[in-house]
Amino acid sequence: MLESQTASVLACIKQHNERLDFEVAAQTGASLDVVRRIGHDLISTGKVISCTVTRYRDGQPVEASLYRVTGYTPPPAPGRKSRPAS
């Protein structure tokens, strides 16, 4: 049972490249505790990396873990970029 949940959690993270723990729990149908335990196992095997983030919903801070596929670098933000001096 846990192996199938691990596969679905990893597939969810790979599909979106990075995901918050409560988003993974909502998409996979697993509880938040199970997702965090699976996330810890995936971190120890080196398949994902994690960091703690604080997001605000209606002015209230919400602490969550952000899981990212190992080796994925998000694209740069849109907008003007400074150029190196030539």
N, C-alpha and C positions, 0 to 999 in steps of 0.2 A: 504494500500500500504506500509506504513512504517513498519507495523507488519511483513509482508512477507520479507522485506529487513532486518529487525532486525533478523529474524530467519535465513536467508541465511548468514548474517555476523557472527552470533554466530556459525553456522554450520561450516563455513570456519575456524574460529579460533579453534574450537574443533577438526576438522580434522587434523590440523597441530600442535596443542598444543600451538603454538605461531606464530604470523604473524605481519608484518609491515603493517601500515595503507594503504600504496599505493599498497601493494600486495593484500590485502583484496579487495580494490576498483577494481583492475584489474580482480580478479577472480570472483567477484560477479556482476560486471558491474555497480555498484553504483558509484556516484561521490565521490571524496575524502572528500568533506564537509559533505555529508550524512554519510559516514563511520565514520568520526570523531564524529558527533553528536550521532550516534548509539553507538559508543564506549563509549562516555561519559555516556549515559543512562545505558549501561551494567556495567560500573564501579560503578555507583551509586546504582545498585541493587546487586552488589557483585558477579556477574557471571564471570567477567574478571578483571584483574589488568593491569596497563599500566605504561610504563616509556618512557621517551624521549631518543632517541638514535641519534647519528650522524654517518652516513655512508658516505663513500667517493666514488664517481663515477667520473672517469677520473680526479682525483685530486680536484674535487669540493665537498665541504661538502653538504650533504643532511640531513636535520632534519626530523625525522619521529617519530611516536608513535608506540611502540611495544606492542601489546596486547597479553596477556597470560591467559590461562584458570586458574581460581583460584584453588590453590592447586597443580598445576603442577610444578614439579622441573625437570629441564633438566638433562639428564644423564651427568656424569663426562666426561671431555674431554679425548680422548685416549692418551696413552703415559704412561711413568713411573710415579708412585706416590711415594711420600715419605711415609715411614712406621714409625709408632710410635716406640719409643725406647722400647725394651723389657727387 
